[in-house]
Amino acid sequence: MKKAQIPYSGIILIMQLLEKMRTASAGNSTVEQQHEWGQSMKSRTMTGRSTSTGQPLSISIEQGIIQSIEQSIEQSPADESAWLAPGFIDLQINGYSGCDFNGELDDPDQVIALAEKVIATGTTTFLPTIITASEEQIVRALETIARARRISPLAAHSMPFVHLEGPFISPVDGAVGAHEREYVRPPSLDEFARWQAACGDLVGMVTLSPHWENSMEFIAVLAGKGIRVSIGHTLATPEQIHAAAQAGATLSTHLGNGIANMLPRHPNPIWAQLADDRLTATFIADGHHLPADTLKAMIRAKGIERSILISDVVALGGMKPGIYDAAIGGAVELSADGRLGSVHGGYLAGSARPLKDGIAWAAASAVCTLEDAVRMATENPGRIVGHRGMLIAGAKADLVRFTMDMEDKSLHIETVLVEGTELEVQQQHAYINK
């Protein structure tokens, strides 16, 4: 008997239904809210060049869903100047344009405003990221994000879950990065349970260091619950890193950063994570966290399929150069070239560039092709957040139309759609590209 096969578009629709069910329970948001957002959207068509083939495309959209994708036979690539891609997906956003997920976050309207500003840069799905802090502060931030998702269907759609980067990281200089050492602590299943209770099981990703004595048990329990566990801010041994992957860790957070400046030539934590095929690595492609040659070699080691671009952008992202007092890093200086560093130690204190800038820098700096840069910022992270980030019939119409300036290493957003609805595009401060 021949087995029936489900079309791939059917699989996507099934995944969307499961994601809606998760969204309904996460943060106590409702299916009705998501339904109302979708019903407000009308049919439309969006055009642009494919980043994979370079050929002009025409995408038909109804009720927020891609109905068909057709290649224009009559139109040549020279007739279309803009590119068309899935909305960008960022697994690590600490804040943006003056809004912060860290610090004294207790106003859901701030979270909603932050989501709108991020979406306006072409990033239609992202993980609000909370870093090492007291349990009280973490819980307050989680509660506020959950409230924002209940209020705003747009926020609920764009922020499927939360990324906790810490507090279960290494306290050692270099590895601890800009995190406050006094709040670093060993993994605790009890504390994790309290986080989830506070926000309706909204924590979906945790970055930790696997050097702690109880790390493997913690990783295994979270992985068993479907929580993504990522290795980061660590000086763990190769044996501990491989054991973490065996226990269920599947990601490496901003590999090459959040680590000591001086490391043994070999072995060291970077080599071990590059070598382990069970780990997909995220990379900050802002031109400051990793030199072009380093990033290119790392992506070659992991392979495009196991590489993801992130921004790690903080609240000062998109702001004018100057000296600021930041929740992450304290007194920091934002330079004209977009570098954000501590005034006192000089170390990096997060990124000031949104993901679109990382895509442009990676492609224009010969780290990879535009096609691969877009893939590492859409389809690859999309696997982590419910199979988003693909241009296929049946997928949600989260789309971005943009132009590229290879000489200036810049990407300019023309149009952003979220479930088929066009949102305002934000003009941010332009940093000097190198």
C-alpha positions in Angstrom: 0.0 0.0 0.0 1.4 3.4 -0.9 1.6 5.8 2.0 -0.1 9.2 1.7 2.3 12.1 1.8 1.5 15.5 3.3 2.5 18.4 1.0 5.2 20.6 2.5 2.7 23.6 2.5 0.4 21.4 4.5 3.1 20.8 7.1 3.6 24.5 7.4 -0.1 25.0 8.0 0.0 22.3 10.7 3.1 24.0 12.3 1.2 27.4 12.2 -1.8 25.8 14.0 0.5 24.4 16.7 2.2 27.8 17.1 -1.1 29.5 17.5 -2.0 27.0 20.2 1.3 27.7 22.0 0.7 31.4 21.6 -2.7 31.1 23.2 -1.2 29.6 26.3 2.0 31.6 26.5 1.5 34.7 28.6 -2.2 33.9 28.7 -2.8 35.6 25.3 -5.8 34.6 23.4 -6.5 32.9 20.0 -9.2 35.6 19.4 -6.6 38.3 19.5 -4.5 36.6 16.8 -7.6 35.9 14.8 -8.7 39.6 14.9 -5.3 40.7 13.7 -5.4 38.3 10.8 -9.0 39.2 9.7 -8.1 42.9 9.3 -5.7 42.1 6.4 -6.8 42.4 2.7 -5.5 40.7 -0.4 -2.4 42.3 -2.0 0.6 41.5 -4.2 4.2 42.2 -3.4 7.1 42.1 -5.9 10.8 42.1 -5.8 13.9 40.1 -6.8 14.6 36.7 -5.3 17.7 36.7 -3.1 18.3 33.1 -4.2 17.9 33.4 -8.0 18.0 37.1 -8.7 14.8 36.8 -10.7 11.8 39.0 -10.3 9.0 37.5 -8.1 5.3 38.3 -7.6 3.8 37.1 -4.3 0.0 37.0 -3.9 -1.3 37.4 -0.3 -4.7 36.8 1.1 -5.7 37.1 4.8 -2.1 37.3 5.8 -1.0 34.1 4.1 1.1 33.6 1.0 -1.1 32.1 -1.6 1.2 31.9 -4.6 4.7 32.8 -5.7 5.3 33.4 -9.4 8.4 34.2 -11.3 7.9 37.1 -13.7 8.7 35.9 -17.2 8.2 39.3 -18.9 10.3 41.3 -16.4 14.1 41.1 -16.4 16.2 41.5 -13.2 17.4 44.9 -14.5 13.8 46.1 -14.3 13.5 45.4 -10.6 15.9 47.2 -8.2 14.5 45.9 -4.9 15.0 42.5 -3.3 12.2 40.5 -1.7 12.7 38.2 1.3 11.0 36.7 4.3 10.9 39.1 7.3 14.2 38.9 9.2 14.3 36.8 12.4 16.5 37.8 15.3 17.1 35.5 18.2 18.7 38.1 20.4 17.4 41.6 20.9 18.1 43.3 24.3 16.5 46.6 23.3 16.4 49.2 20.6 16.0 52.9 20.0 15.9 53.9 23.6 13.7 51.0 24.7 15.2 48.3 26.9 14.1 44.7 28.0 16.6 45.0 30.8 16.7 47.5 33.6 13.5 48.7 35.2 11.0 47.3 32.8 7.4 47.4 34.0 5.4 49.2 31.3 4.0 47.0 28.6 3.5 50.0 26.3 7.3 50.3 26.2 7.5 46.7 25.0 4.9 47.3 22.3 6.7 50.4 21.2 10.0 48.5 21.0 8.4 45.8 18.9 7.1 48.3 16.5 10.5 50.0 16.1 12.2 46.6 15.6 9.7 45.5 13.0 10.2 48.8 11.1 13.8 47.8 10.5 12.7 44.6 8.6 12.9 42.2 11.6 9.4 40.8 11.8 10.1 38.1 14.4 12.5 38.4 17.3 13.3 37.1 20.8 13.2 39.7 23.5 16.4 38.9 25.5 16.8 39.3 29.2 20.3 39.1 30.6 21.8 38.2 34.0 20.0 40.0 36.8 18.3 39.4 40.1 15.4 36.9 40.0 13.1 39.8 41.0 14.2 41.9 38.0 14.0 38.9 35.6 10.5 38.0 36.7 9.3 41.6 36.4 10.6 41.8 32.8 8.9 38.5 32.0 5.6 39.6 33.4 5.8 42.9 31.5 6.5 41.2 28.2 3.7 38.7 28.8 1.3 41.7 29.5 2.4 43.4 26.3 1.6 40.2 24.3 -1.8 40.1 25.8 -2.5 43.7 24.9 -1.0 43.7 21.4 -1.6 41.0 18.8 1.3 42.5 16.8 3.7 42.1 19.8 2.4 38.5 20.4 3.1 37.6 16.7 6.5 39.2 16.5 7.8 37.9 19.9 6.9 34.2 20.0 8.9 33.6 23.2 11.7 35.0 25.4 15.4 34.3 25.4 17.1 34.3 28.8 20.8 35.0 28.3 22.0 34.1 31.8 22.1 34.2 34.8 23.6 30.7 34.6 26.8 31.8 32.8 30.5 31.9 33.8 31.5 34.5 36.3 35.1 34.6 35.0 36.5 37.8 33.4 36.0 37.8 29.7 33.4 35.1 29.7 31.0 37.1 31.9 31.2 40.0 29.4 29.0 43.0 30.2 26.8 40.9 32.6 26.8 41.8 36.3 28.9 39.2 38.0 27.1 39.6 41.4 24.0 38.1 39.8 25.6 35.1 38.1 24.5 31.8 39.7 24.3 28.1 39.1 21.4 26.6 37.1 18.3 26.2 39.1 15.2 24.2 38.0 13.2 25.8 40.8 14.0 29.3 39.6 13.3 28.4 36.0 9.9 27.1 37.1 9.2 30.4 38.8 10.1 32.3 35.7 7.6 30.2 33.7 4.9 30.6 36.3 5.3 34.4 36.1 4.9 34.6 32.4 2.8 31.6 31.3 5.7 29.4 30.0 7.0 32.2 27.8 10.7 31.4 28.2 11.7 29.3 25.1 15.4 29.7 25.0 18.1 29.8 27.7 21.8 30.6 27.2 24.1 29.1 29.9 27.6 27.9 30.6 27.8 24.1 30.9 30.7 24.2 33.5 28.4 24.1 36.5 28.1 20.9 38.4 24.4 20.4 37.7 24.4 21.8 34.1 23.7 18.5 32.3 20.6 17.7 34.4 19.3 21.2 33.9 19.9 21.0 30.1 18.3 17.6 29.8 15.1 18.8 31.7 14.7 21.9 29.6 15.4 20.1 26.4 12.7 17.6 27.4 10.2 20.5 27.7 11.1 21.8 24.2 13.1 24.7 25.5 16.1 25.6 23.4 19.3 25.5 25.3 22.3 27.5 24.0 25.9 27.5 25.1 27.4 30.9 25.7 29.5 33.2 28.0 31.6 30.2 28.9 35.1 28.8 29.4 33.8 25.3 29.6 36.1 22.4 28.6 35.6 20.6 25.3 34.3 17.6 27.3 31.7 19.8 29.0 30.6 21.3 25.8 30.2 17.9 24.1 28.4 16.6 27.1 26.0 19.6 27.0 25.2 18.8 23.3 24.6 15.2 24.3 22.2 16.4 27.1 20.2 18.4 24.6 21.9 21.8 23.9 21.5 22.7 20.3 22.8 26.2 19.9 25.9 28.4 20.6 25.2 32.0 21.5 27.2 34.7 19.7 30.1 32.3 19.2 33.5 34.0 19.3 32.2 36.6 21.8 31.4 36.5 25.5 34.7 34.8 26.0 38.2 35.6 27.4 40.6 37.6 25.1 43.4 35.1 25.8 42.7 31.4 25.2 44.8 28.3 24.7 45.7 27.8 21.1 44.0 24.4 21.3 41.9 23.0 22.7 39.5 25.8 23.6 35.7 26.4 23.8 35.5 28.0 20.3 37.0 25.0 18.5 34.8 22.5 20.4 31.6 24.4 19.5 32.7 24.8 15.9 33.4 21.1 15.7 30.2 19.8 17.2 27.6 19.3 14.5 24.8 19.1 17.0 25.3 22.8 17.7 24.0 25.6 15.4 26.0 28.8 16.1 24.7 32.4 16.2 27.1 35.1 15.1 27.1 38.9 15.5 27.8 40.4 12.1 28.2 44.1 12.9 31.8 44.5 11.9 33.0 45.0 15.5 32.3 41.7 17.3 34.0 39.5 14.7 36.4 40.6 11.9 35.3 39.6 8.4 38.0 36.9 8.0 37.1 35.3 11.4 33.4 35.3 10.7 34.0 33.8 7.3 36.1 31.0 8.6 33.6 30.2 11.4 30.7 30.0 9.0 32.7 27.7 6.8 33.5 25.5 9.8 29.8 25.3 10.9 28.3 25.4 7.4 25.7 27.8 6.2 22.9 25.4 7.4 24.2 25.5 11.0 24.9 29.3 11.1 22.6 32.1 12.2 23.1 35.9 12.1 21.9 37.8 15.1 22.1 41.5 16.1 22.5 41.3 19.9 21.3 44.9 19.6 20.8 46.9 22.9 18.7 49.9 23.8 21.2 52.3 22.3 20.8 50.7 18.9 19.9 53.3 16.2 20.8 56.2 18.5 23.2 59.0 17.8 26.9 58.7 18.8 27.7 59.8 22.3 28.3 58.6 25.9 25.4 57.0 27.6 24.5 55.3 30.9 23.2 51.9 29.8 21.5 49.0 31.7 24.0 46.7 30.0 27.6 47.9 30.5 27.0 51.0 32.6 28.9 54.0 31.1 29.3 53.3 27.4 30.4 55.1 24.3 28.6 54.8 21.0 31.0 55.7 18.2 30.3 57.1 14.8 31.0 53.7 13.3 28.4 52.0 15.4 30.8 50.4 17.9 29.4 50.3 21.5 32.0 49.8 24.2 32.5 50.4 27.9 34.0 53.8 28.7 36.3 52.3 31.4 37.3 48.9 30.1 36.8 49.4 26.4 35.2 46.0 26.0 32.1 45.6 23.8 28.7 46.2 25.5 26.4 44.8 22.9 25.7 45.9 19.4 24.1 49.1 18.2 23.1 47.8 14.8 19.9 46.0 13.8 20.0 42.7 12.0 19.5 44.3 8.5 22.9 46.0 9.0 24.5 42.7 9.8 23.1 41.2 6.6 24.5 44.1 4.6 27.9 44.0 6.3 28.3 40.2 5.8 27.4 40.3 2.1 29.4 43.5 1.3 32.5 42.4 3.2 32.7 39.1 1.2 31.9 37.0 4.3 29.2 35.3 2.3 26.8 36.0 -0.6 23.6 38.0 -0.1 21.6 34.8 -0.6 23.4 33.1 2.3 23.3 36.2 4.5 19.5 36.4 4.1 19.2 32.6 4.7 21.1 32.9 7.9 18.8 35.7 9.0 15.5 34.1 7.9 15.2 30.4 7.2 17.8 29.2 9.6 16.6 31.1 12.7 13.1 30.4 11.5 13.6 26.7 12.5 14.0 27.9 16.1 10.7 29.9 16.2 8.1 27.7 14.6 9.3 27.3 11.0 9.0 30.9 9.9 11.3 32.6 7.4 10.4 30.8 4.2 9.0 32.0 0.9 6.5 29.2 0.3 2.7 29.0 -0.3 0.9 28.6 3.0 3.5 30.5 5.0 2.6 33.7 6.9 3.2 36.8 4.8 5.9 38.3 6.9 7.9 39.9 4.1 10.5 42.6 3.6 11.4 44.5 0.4 14.8 46.2 0.4 17.6 47.6 -1.7 21.4 47.0 -1.1 24.3 49.4 -1.5 27.4 47.2 -1.6 29.8 50.1 -1.6 28.3 51.7 1.5 27.6 48.2 3.0 24.1 49.3 3.7 20.6 47.8 3.4 17.6 50.1 3.0 14.1 48.9 3.9 11.4 49.9 1.5 8.4 47.8 2.7 7.7 45.6 5.7 4.6 43.3 5.9 3.5 41.4 9.0 0.9 38.8 8.2 0.2 40.8 5.0 -0.3 44.2 6.7 2.2 46.9 5.8 3.9 48.7 8.7 5.7 52.0 8.8 9.4 51.8 7.9 11.8 53.6 10.3 14.7 55.7 9.2 17.4 55.1 11.8 20.7 56.9 12.4 23.2 55.9 9.8 26.6 54.8 11.2 29.8 55.0 9.2 30.5 51.6 7.7 34.0 50.2 7.4 
